[in-house]
C-alpha cells in the first residue's frame, strides 16, 4: 500500500484503504492502527457520521399475538 495522504484519495479508494488498514490493525500490525485512524477520520469528514437524529419517531407496528399460548 502506498503512503498517499487520505485527503488526496478518491472516495472509493479511501473507503477501501480505511477498511484494509483496519483489518491489518486488528491482526496486530503496529503502524496500521495509526494509519487506519487517519483514513477513518477523513471518511467521517467527507461523509459525516450517521446518526439517528433523522430517524422516524413512529413506533414499530404492533405484533399480533398467536391464538395459542405457550405454557
Steps between C-alpha positions, in 0.01 A plus 500: 500500500648836405524785748255734325336748734135417574389845381642437152309176437177451308198403711497131406874460546481675838228263620691195376824608664331586830346154504823322408704694754248427775524127417880516519481686831268235643754237399770677701696705246644784706488798261167404341294618797626857476457509122152342527392774744623768259307346211187449713515863613505608135202272428305666785602845374378428147187299568403607850409276788165325460265575788149410600397868513315474169338164583124475522346534846214267415489182704527163336170343394342289772550129457194285524511228759443145383162348580675236715716557808821340618475369854 
